[in-house]
Structures are given as structure tokens and as C-alpha cells.
Amino acid sequence: MTAEPVDGRPRRRRNLAEDVAAHIRDAILAGRLKPGQRIDQDAIAEELGVSRLPVREALISLDQEGLVQTIPRKGSYVSRVDRDDIADHYQVFGQVAGLAAARAVSRLDDDDLERLIALHDGMSRADNLKEQQRLNHEFHRTINKAACSQRMSAMLQLLSRSLPMPYADFPPEWLDEANRQHRDIVEAFKRRDTLAAQRAMEQHINASARHAIEVLEHLDFFEDE
């Protein structure tokens, strides 16, 4: 799953606040910043060699994503995220990605369809995690680009930025399952079946939620109830 721009235009260079947000987001999702923990803006600014302004801007952005809660005159704290939050995130992401797949069915030309098939075959044969991750990224990028929807591209980028885990950290069984689900997506595209492509994409991404939750459980990400 990926959220590359689907309108064919180059992605703009990220600004400093986005880089700081990515740093804090990674720390939260990797468990280095724990739920309920106060985020020390001065420490982050010093660590990254920036002023407090991009840190404050980053925290506003992360508050909008639901990863941070900012309390006036008290500071910013890591939001408490439970298993249902993770599942909900993937479900929403899957619905948007499913719409993009449905749109792409009639717009993907024969050359891009052959590329999609080749990417799936390559991922099925690859035994290197980084190569599998790269091919997975290109597989979804090919579909998203074919959708040609700037609005869906923006939504996918927003949702993908705060996905709970990078796929390189997913267990090997996820890769086997992903390959089977990619096959279903490819078969739907071959038949030019819009509804089947949408459903296959939604099921593929929703299934990833289960693996994300399992990985996060092993990292003691969730608080005991």
C-alpha cells in the first residue's frame, strides 16, 4: 500500500515542519514515545537542530492526525491509541484505496496492466524484504497513478503518513497473504471488473490491520486495559 501522487506530477519537497512531524510520528508509532507521554518541544528542537516553530507546526499537524493531543497552556501529549483505532484507520484507508482501484480499472492501459502483472510476479518471487517492499510500493503506485484523482491522492497521502507500521516490519506471513491478495486485484483488473477490483483492494488493506495490530502488540504499544 502506498499513496504516491496519482496525477503524474512530481511530489513537492517537504518543508521543515513536515520533516519534524515525520520524526515525531515515527517515534510514536515505533513506541519510543508512549501514550500519555508529554512531548518535550525543546528536546526535539535541540535533537533535530531546529527552532521551536517547526516543532509547534509539526505538533499541530499530528494533532489533526489524531496521534497527538494538545492541551492549551499544558502542552502536547501522545494520544492513547487502541486496537480499534488501528482497525478504523486501515478501514478508512482501504475504502479510499478501493475507490482509487475502481477508478483505475477503466483507465489503466494495456502497458500499465502488463507492468502491474510483472510487479506482482516479481514480488511473489522476491526473497529480499527490501525488494518486496519496493515492489509492493510500485504495485500500489501504478494503480493510484492510473486513478488520476488529485483529491483521492491527497487523502491517500494523509492516511498513509500515519499508518501504524512500515511493511518491512510485517511478519513473513503477511507477505504471503499480500501476494495472494495482489493476485485477486490483478485478476479483477484483467477482467476490467470495477466492483471486484474495489472489493479486492479494500479486503487487502483491511487484512493488513490485523498484522499491524499483532506487530504493535509484540512491541507493547497498547496499554493494558
Backbone bond lengths (Angstrom), bond angles and torsions (degrees), N, CA, C in turn:
res aa  C-N    CA-C-N  psi(-1)  N-CA   C-N-CA  omega(-1)  CA-C   N-CA-C  phi
1 M - - - 1.453 - - 1.509 108.51 -
2 T 1.298 114.34 136.33 1.449 119.24 178.51 1.507 108.69 -153.43
3 A 1.299 115.40 168.67 1.454 119.14 -177.36 1.517 110.41 -135.14
4 E 1.309 116.58 52.92 1.450 120.72 175.27 1.517 110.15 -65.89
5 P 1.345 117.85 155.62 1.459 119.66 175.41 1.513 110.28 -56.48
6 V 1.312 117.40 136.72 1.453 120.57 -176.11 1.518 111.76 -102.38
7 D 1.346 117.99 1.16 1.451 119.16 -177.96 1.517 112.69 -99.56
8 G 1.343 116.61 6.66 1.445 120.45 175.42 1.521 114.33 83.04
9 R 1.334 118.61 -3.72 1.443 121.56 -178.54 1.526 110.01 -86.51
10 P 1.341 118.41 147.98 1.468 119.82 178.88 1.511 111.18 -64.99
11 R 1.304 116.14 146.16 1.460 120.82 178.79 1.522 108.80 -72.32
12 R 1.332 117.01 137.39 1.453 120.16 179.93 1.518 110.41 -71.88
13 R 1.317 115.39 155.28 1.463 120.73 178.41 1.532 109.52 -67.30
14 R 1.335 116.61 134.93 1.449 119.85 179.66 1.517 110.93 -69.24
15 N 1.338 116.99 145.72 1.454 119.36 176.45 1.527 109.44 -87.77
16 L 1.322 115.07 177.11 1.458 120.36 -173.83 1.523 111.95 -62.74
17 A 1.334 116.96 -40.58 1.464 119.98 -179.76 1.527 111.15 -62.42
18 E 1.330 117.73 -36.21 1.463 120.81 178.17 1.520 111.23 -67.30
19 D 1.333 116.73 -36.67 1.463 119.94 176.72 1.523 110.84 -65.69
20 V 1.327 116.33 -41.53 1.469 120.20 178.06 1.528 109.99 -65.28
21 A 1.345 116.90 -41.37 1.463 120.61 178.66 1.518 110.38 -61.11
22 A 1.334 117.18 -41.22 1.468 120.73 179.40 1.527 110.29 -62.59
23 H 1.346 116.43 -39.50 1.467 120.75 179.19 1.528 111.09 -63.41
24 I 1.336 116.57 -47.07 1.464 120.37 -179.29 1.521 110.68 -68.23
25 R 1.326 116.39 -40.98 1.468 120.95 179.31 1.527 110.66 -59.41
26 D 1.321 116.97 -45.73 1.464 120.51 178.86 1.521 111.28 -61.13
27 A 1.340 115.99 -39.60 1.465 119.68 179.90 1.529 111.33 -65.53
28 I 1.328 116.70 -36.63 1.470 120.66 178.68 1.524 110.60 -69.97
29 L 1.335 116.05 -49.21 1.460 119.60 -174.47 1.530 112.03 -72.01
30 A 1.328 116.75 -24.22 1.460 119.99 177.04 1.522 112.08 -87.78
31 G 1.348 116.53 -4.41 1.453 120.11 176.20 1.518 114.72 87.26
32 R 1.337 117.96 6.32 1.464 119.25 178.37 1.532 111.10 -74.43
33 L 1.330 115.95 -28.65 1.462 121.59 170.04 1.530 106.65 -108.80
34 K 1.319 116.63 123.08 1.455 121.72 -171.68 1.534 111.63 -92.74
35 P 1.339 117.07 154.50 1.468 120.55 176.26 1.522 111.42 -54.68
36 G 1.336 115.54 133.62 1.449 120.87 -179.58 1.514 114.57 86.44
37 Q 1.328 117.62 -11.20 1.462 120.93 -177.90 1.527 110.60 -74.47
38 R 1.335 115.53 136.79 1.460 120.54 176.80 1.523 109.54 -74.36
39 I 1.318 116.58 135.73 1.457 121.54 -178.41 1.529 108.66 -91.37
40 D 1.313 115.37 119.76 1.466 121.73 -177.49 1.529 108.69 -83.89
41 Q 1.330 116.12 102.02 1.461 120.44 -176.71 1.529 111.76 -64.06
42 D 1.322 117.01 -39.94 1.464 120.29 -179.36 1.534 110.54 -63.81
43 A 1.329 116.60 -41.23 1.468 120.24 -178.94 1.523 110.92 -65.23
44 I 1.326 116.40 -40.62 1.467 119.84 179.44 1.522 110.45 -67.47
45 A 1.339 116.66 -42.61 1.466 120.35 178.58 1.526 110.68 -60.28
46 E 1.335 116.62 -41.92 1.464 120.28 179.75 1.524 110.77 -68.44
47 E 1.344 116.17 -41.60 1.465 120.42 -178.90 1.527 111.51 -61.45
48 L 1.326 116.13 -39.61 1.463 120.63 -175.74 1.527 112.75 -94.45
49 G 1.326 117.14 -6.76 1.452 120.31 179.36 1.511 113.78 69.75
50 V 1.344 115.34 39.42 1.467 120.36 -179.36 1.526 108.67 -127.77
51 S 1.329 115.05 170.91 1.460 119.56 175.24 1.532 109.49 -79.75
52 R 1.325 116.34 175.98 1.460 119.58 179.94 1.531 112.34 -74.51
53 L 1.345 117.24 -20.60 1.465 119.75 -176.47 1.525 112.64 -59.79
54 P 1.346 120.90 -52.64 1.469 118.80 178.59 1.521 113.04 -64.37
55 V 1.337 116.88 -26.57 1.471 119.29 176.89 1.525 109.45 -68.10
56 R 1.333 116.81 -44.10 1.466 120.06 178.10 1.527 110.74 -63.17
57 E 1.335 116.61 -41.92 1.463 119.83 178.51 1.527 110.81 -63.44
58 A 1.318 116.31 -38.88 1.466 120.45 179.00 1.526 110.99 -63.85
59 L 1.316 116.94 -40.88 1.463 121.02 -178.84 1.533 110.94 -68.07
60 I 1.323 117.30 -34.06 1.467 119.68 175.19 1.525 109.69 -62.74
61 S 1.329 116.15 -43.61 1.457 120.71 179.23 1.525 111.57 -63.41
62 L 1.324 116.97 -42.56 1.464 121.22 -179.23 1.520 111.47 -70.73
63 D 1.324 117.31 -29.37 1.460 121.19 174.01 1.532 109.26 -62.98
64 Q 1.332 116.65 -41.81 1.462 120.91 178.84 1.524 111.65 -66.07
65 E 1.332 117.27 -28.86 1.468 121.24 177.57 1.525 112.00 -79.05
66 G 1.321 117.11 -14.77 1.457 120.55 -179.37 1.515 114.05 90.59
67 L 1.334 116.97 5.91 1.465 119.84 -179.77 1.520 112.29 -88.70
68 V 1.312 116.52 -19.29 1.464 122.21 -177.53 1.521 108.79 -132.05
69 Q 1.329 116.34 144.14 1.456 121.47 173.60 1.527 108.11 -118.60
70 T 1.333 115.69 121.63 1.461 120.64 179.99 1.519 109.49 -102.76
71 I 1.320 115.73 125.00 1.463 122.24 -179.82 1.526 107.98 -109.47
72 P 1.334 118.21 121.00 1.468 120.86 -178.41 1.529 112.32 -52.03
73 R 1.333 115.16 133.52 1.471 124.17 177.04 1.526 113.55 65.78
74 K 1.329 116.78 6.75 1.467 119.39 177.24 1.524 112.47 -120.81
75 G 1.303 116.52 -34.69 1.461 119.10 178.99 1.518 113.02 124.60
76 S 1.316 115.31 -171.95 1.461 122.37 -178.49 1.527 109.96 -110.01
77 Y 1.325 115.12 138.38 1.457 121.74 -176.49 1.532 109.51 -128.96
78 V 1.318 115.31 150.40 1.457 120.20 176.29 1.521 108.88 -68.75
79 S 1.318 116.35 126.77 1.464 120.26 -179.59 1.524 110.63 -67.25
80 R 1.314 114.54 151.42 1.463 120.11 175.91 1.524 108.13 -86.24
81 V 1.319 115.66 115.76 1.462 122.46 -176.71 1.524 108.68 -110.93
82 D 1.334 116.27 127.10 1.463 118.88 178.96 1.527 110.09 -109.22
83 R 1.316 115.75 -178.94 1.460 121.26 -176.19 1.526 112.06 -62.21
84 D 1.324 116.31 -37.50 1.467 119.34 179.16 1.524 111.29 -64.73
85 D 1.336 116.69 -35.16 1.466 120.12 177.60 1.532 110.34 -62.19
86 I 1.331 116.21 -42.60 1.466 120.42 179.37 1.524 110.10 -63.67
87 A 1.335 116.37 -46.38 1.467 120.63 -179.74 1.529 110.77 -62.12
88 D 1.334 116.44 -41.74 1.468 120.12 179.26 1.522 111.22 -62.07
89 H 1.322 115.46 -41.48 1.464 119.92 -178.82 1.526 110.36 -60.42
90 Y 1.324 115.70 -47.09 1.463 119.15 179.73 1.527 111.68 -66.33
91 Q 1.314 116.98 -35.68 1.460 119.33 -179.74 1.527 111.02 -64.39
92 V 1.334 116.21 -44.49 1.467 119.49 178.34 1.525 109.99 -64.95
93 F 1.325 116.54 -43.99 1.458 120.63 178.50 1.525 110.46 -60.02
94 G 1.331 116.02 -41.13 1.452 120.11 -179.73 1.520 112.70 -65.03
95 Q 1.328 116.57 -37.39 1.465 119.64 179.47 1.525 111.30 -64.82
96 V 1.343 116.46 -42.19 1.462 119.34 179.51 1.530 110.31 -69.22
97 A 1.337 116.66 -42.98 1.461 119.91 178.66 1.528 110.91 -64.04
98 G 1.342 116.05 -33.80 1.459 119.92 177.24 1.513 111.91 -65.25
99 L 1.328 116.34 -40.98 1.466 120.42 176.33 1.524 110.84 -63.00
100 A 1.340 116.28 -39.98 1.460 119.83 178.34 1.529 110.50 -63.98
101 A 1.326 116.95 -40.07 1.467 120.23 178.47 1.527 110.89 -64.77
102 A 1.329 116.14 -42.30 1.465 119.69 178.92 1.524 110.88 -61.39
103 R 1.324 115.85 -41.27 1.464 120.18 178.65 1.535 110.54 -65.45
104 A 1.330 116.16 -37.09 1.464 120.62 -174.45 1.529 113.36 -72.42
105 V 1.330 117.55 -24.02 1.468 120.81 -174.96 1.522 112.06 -53.15
106 S 1.323 117.25 -47.35 1.457 120.61 -176.47 1.525 112.98 -84.92
107 R 1.354 116.28 -8.47 1.464 119.60 -175.06 1.518 112.82 -107.87
108 L 1.310 117.21 -16.29 1.452 120.71 179.28 1.522 108.58 -73.52
109 D 1.336 118.21 118.31 1.465 119.61 -178.45 1.525 110.33 -79.66
110 D 1.319 116.04 175.26 1.468 120.50 -174.30 1.526 111.52 -62.23
111 D 1.334 117.59 -37.68 1.465 120.14 -179.94 1.527 110.98 -64.90
112 D 1.335 116.00 -43.04 1.462 119.00 179.44 1.530 111.51 -69.42
113 L 1.328 116.32 -31.76 1.463 118.94 175.98 1.522 110.43 -64.85
114 E 1.329 116.83 -41.57 1.467 120.32 176.58 1.523 110.22 -63.20
115 R 1.322 116.74 -37.55 1.470 120.37 177.37 1.522 110.43 -64.80
116 L 1.329 116.94 -40.76 1.459 120.94 179.12 1.530 110.45 -61.95
117 I 1.315 115.88 -42.96 1.470 120.58 178.34 1.526 110.53 -63.17
118 A 1.344 116.40 -43.46 1.464 120.80 -179.30 1.531 111.16 -64.18
119 L 1.323 116.78 -39.40 1.466 120.07 178.32 1.522 111.23 -64.30
120 H 1.333 115.64 -41.54 1.468 119.51 177.43 1.527 110.97 -63.05
121 D 1.334 116.17 -45.24 1.464 119.59 179.60 1.527 110.69 -62.75
122 G 1.333 116.42 -41.24 1.455 119.74 -179.70 1.515 112.09 -64.69
123 M 1.331 117.16 -40.84 1.461 120.33 178.96 1.523 110.98 -66.42
124 S 1.324 116.64 -34.54 1.470 120.58 179.37 1.522 111.49 -66.09
125 R 1.340 116.08 -32.28 1.467 120.18 -177.13 1.522 113.07 -91.08
126 A 1.314 117.69 -23.66 1.468 121.27 -174.38 1.523 111.05 -65.24
127 D 1.332 115.39 141.28 1.468 119.66 177.51 1.522 111.91 -118.13
128 N 1.338 116.55 8.98 1.451 122.12 178.25 1.526 108.92 -107.35
129 L 1.331 116.66 128.03 1.461 120.11 -174.99 1.526 112.37 -60.57
130 K 1.324 116.77 -41.27 1.461 119.43 -179.94 1.516 111.31 -64.97
131 E 1.321 116.62 -39.17 1.465 119.94 178.66 1.526 110.25 -68.17
132 Q 1.323 117.13 -39.86 1.461 120.34 177.02 1.526 110.52 -62.32
133 Q 1.332 116.32 -40.84 1.459 120.32 179.05 1.530 110.25 -64.39
134 R 1.332 116.75 -42.93 1.468 120.68 179.98 1.523 110.96 -62.15
135 L 1.327 116.92 -44.83 1.464 120.72 -178.84 1.527 111.02 -67.67
136 N 1.337 116.31 -37.17 1.461 119.74 176.29 1.530 110.26 -62.03
137 H 1.319 115.86 -43.41 1.462 121.48 178.32 1.533 110.47 -59.48
138 E 1.325 116.91 -46.50 1.464 120.87 -178.55 1.525 111.73 -68.89
139 F 1.321 116.91 -33.28 1.468 121.20 178.32 1.527 109.87 -59.90
140 H 1.324 116.24 -51.38 1.461 119.90 -178.87 1.524 111.51 -72.03
141 R 1.322 117.34 -33.95 1.465 120.20 178.66 1.529 110.42 -62.39
142 T 1.328 117.06 -39.08 1.466 120.80 179.91 1.521 110.79 -61.30
143 I 1.333 116.34 -42.21 1.464 120.78 179.43 1.523 110.75 -69.32
144 N 1.334 116.59 -47.68 1.461 120.14 -177.55 1.527 111.85 -62.17
145 K 1.330 116.24 -39.81 1.461 119.95 179.10 1.524 110.78 -63.59
146 A 1.336 116.89 -38.65 1.465 120.93 -178.44 1.523 112.00 -68.27
147 A 1.334 117.04 -22.29 1.466 119.87 -179.36 1.523 111.75 -66.53
148 C 1.338 116.93 -28.53 1.474 121.92 175.98 1.535 112.54 54.44
149 S 1.323 116.58 46.09 1.463 120.73 178.34 1.519 108.95 -126.57
150 Q 1.312 116.34 111.84 1.455 120.74 179.93 1.527 111.35 -64.76
151 R 1.329 117.42 -37.65 1.456 120.61 -179.38 1.535 111.29 -66.53
152 M 1.323 116.54 -46.01 1.459 118.66 178.33 1.521 111.05 -65.38
153 S 1.334 117.01 -35.93 1.461 120.36 176.81 1.520 111.06 -58.74
154 A 1.339 116.51 -45.67 1.456 120.47 -179.34 1.530 111.07 -63.63
155 M 1.323 116.67 -41.27 1.467 120.25 -179.59 1.523 110.90 -66.48
156 L 1.332 116.49 -41.96 1.462 120.18 179.75 1.526 111.10 -64.43
157 Q 1.319 116.80 -39.25 1.463 119.84 178.00 1.522 110.93 -63.45
158 L 1.326 116.55 -43.41 1.459 120.37 179.69 1.522 111.11 -62.73
159 L 1.329 116.35 -45.46 1.458 120.50 -177.96 1.527 112.06 -70.05
160 S 1.324 116.76 -37.45 1.463 119.64 -176.43 1.522 111.89 -71.78
161 R 1.335 117.71 -27.06 1.463 119.99 -178.84 1.520 112.09 -61.15
162 S 1.327 117.04 -31.62 1.460 119.03 -177.21 1.528 112.73 -114.23
163 L 1.339 115.92 27.47 1.468 118.34 170.00 1.522 108.70 -61.52
164 P 1.320 118.42 141.26 1.462 121.00 -170.50 1.518 117.05 -62.41
165 M 1.325 118.45 -33.15 1.460 117.94 -176.80 1.521 110.10 -144.63
166 P 1.337 117.37 143.71 1.458 119.57 171.88 1.516 109.46 -71.59
167 Y 1.331 117.12 147.81 1.456 120.05 -173.87 1.517 113.44 -67.98
168 A 1.337 117.10 -21.39 1.466 118.73 178.39 1.519 110.97 -63.26
169 D 1.335 117.59 -22.61 1.457 121.86 -178.86 1.532 112.54 -93.79
170 F 1.320 116.98 -0.53 1.450 119.61 179.59 1.528 110.28 -75.01
171 P 1.300 117.48 152.40 1.469 120.51 -178.92 1.522 111.25 -68.43
172 P 1.355 117.00 157.83 1.469 120.68 -178.30 1.523 113.29 -56.34
173 E 1.330 117.45 -32.39 1.468 118.54 -178.71 1.529 111.45 -65.41
174 W 1.353 116.99 -26.40 1.460 118.52 175.41 1.516 110.78 -63.39
175 L 1.329 116.56 -39.72 1.454 120.05 -178.98 1.521 111.17 -64.03
176 D 1.332 117.14 -41.10 1.468 120.32 177.04 1.521 110.72 -62.25
177 E 1.333 115.80 -44.21 1.462 120.11 -179.89 1.525 110.72 -66.89
178 A 1.341 116.54 -40.64 1.468 120.70 179.47 1.521 110.89 -61.95
179 N 1.322 117.33 -39.86 1.465 120.12 179.08 1.526 111.24 -62.56
180 R 1.328 116.92 -39.89 1.469 120.03 177.94 1.528 110.19 -65.84
181 Q 1.327 116.28 -40.04 1.461 119.60 -179.78 1.524 111.39 -70.63
182 H 1.316 116.95 -36.43 1.468 120.25 175.02 1.533 110.36 -61.66
183 R 1.316 115.73 -37.31 1.471 119.24 178.29 1.519 110.48 -61.83
184 D 1.328 116.80 -41.25 1.467 119.90 178.26 1.534 110.85 -64.05
185 I 1.318 115.94 -39.06 1.470 119.59 178.23 1.523 110.31 -64.34
186 V 1.321 116.15 -45.58 1.466 120.78 -179.81 1.525 110.72 -61.42
187 E 1.324 117.04 -43.15 1.465 119.86 -179.77 1.527 110.77 -62.75
188 A 1.315 117.59 -37.64 1.469 120.65 177.79 1.521 110.69 -65.12
189 F 1.328 116.65 -39.35 1.462 120.28 177.85 1.530 111.02 -67.27
190 K 1.315 116.89 -38.62 1.464 120.00 178.10 1.529 110.85 -60.30
191 R 1.341 116.15 -38.63 1.467 120.33 -179.26 1.532 111.75 -83.34
192 R 1.343 115.78 -5.14 1.468 121.27 -174.70 1.527 110.26 55.32
193 D 1.346 114.08 43.01 1.465 121.67 -178.02 1.529 108.38 -99.36
194 T 1.322 115.69 100.84 1.462 121.40 -174.74 1.524 112.55 -60.39
195 L 1.330 116.58 -49.28 1.458 120.69 -176.87 1.525 111.23 -65.00
196 A 1.334 117.02 -41.96 1.459 120.11 179.93 1.525 111.19 -64.46
197 A 1.327 116.98 -38.45 1.465 120.21 178.68 1.519 110.67 -64.98
198 Q 1.311 116.70 -42.49 1.460 120.70 179.58 1.525 110.97 -63.02
199 R 1.319 116.26 -46.78 1.466 119.83 -179.04 1.527 111.33 -65.39
200 A 1.333 116.70 -41.62 1.464 120.25 -178.68 1.523 110.85 -63.65
201 M 1.325 116.55 -39.51 1.463 119.89 179.40 1.527 110.40 -68.15
202 E 1.323 117.67 -43.94 1.461 120.36 178.71 1.529 110.71 -60.43
203 Q 1.328 117.11 -44.90 1.460 120.83 -179.61 1.524 111.25 -63.77
204 H 1.325 115.96 -38.20 1.459 121.23 -179.80 1.528 110.77 -61.65
205 I 1.317 116.52 -47.71 1.461 119.31 -176.46 1.526 111.19 -75.06
206 N 1.319 117.10 -38.01 1.467 119.36 177.74 1.522 111.14 -61.80
207 A 1.334 116.73 -36.67 1.472 119.94 179.21 1.522 111.03 -64.81
208 S 1.316 116.99 -30.20 1.460 120.35 179.69 1.519 111.74 -65.25
209 A 1.319 117.34 -25.37 1.462 120.63 179.36 1.522 110.84 -59.91
210 R 1.324 116.10 -40.30 1.464 119.54 -178.98 1.525 110.87 -60.95
211 H 1.326 116.38 -43.91 1.461 119.80 179.97 1.529 111.09 -68.42
212 A 1.343 116.79 -37.74 1.462 119.81 178.42 1.521 110.54 -61.64
213 I 1.312 116.99 -43.18 1.464 121.13 179.93 1.525 110.32 -64.03
214 E 1.336 116.95 -40.76 1.466 120.24 179.41 1.520 111.45 -63.67
215 V 1.343 116.52 -42.36 1.462 120.32 178.94 1.526 110.51 -63.65
216 L 1.321 116.58 -44.54 1.459 121.00 -179.38 1.527 111.50 -65.95
217 E 1.324 117.09 -33.09 1.464 120.12 176.12 1.525 110.83 -63.65
218 H 1.333 116.27 -41.31 1.466 120.15 178.82 1.528 111.43 -64.20
219 L 1.338 115.98 -26.84 1.469 120.58 178.75 1.521 112.19 -89.53
220 D 1.353 116.87 5.57 1.468 121.74 -178.06 1.521 111.53 56.38
221 F 1.338 114.63 39.43 1.467 120.29 -179.06 1.516 112.28 -71.41
222 F 1.329 116.00 -35.97 1.459 119.90 -176.36 1.518 110.99 -89.00
223 E 1.315 114.94 144.85 1.451 119.54 176.29 1.521 109.50 -79.26
224 D 1.326 116.35 148.27 1.455 120.65 176.01 1.517 108.96 -66.74
225 E 1.340 115.08 138.62 1.454 119.05 179.26 1.529 109.95 -77.06
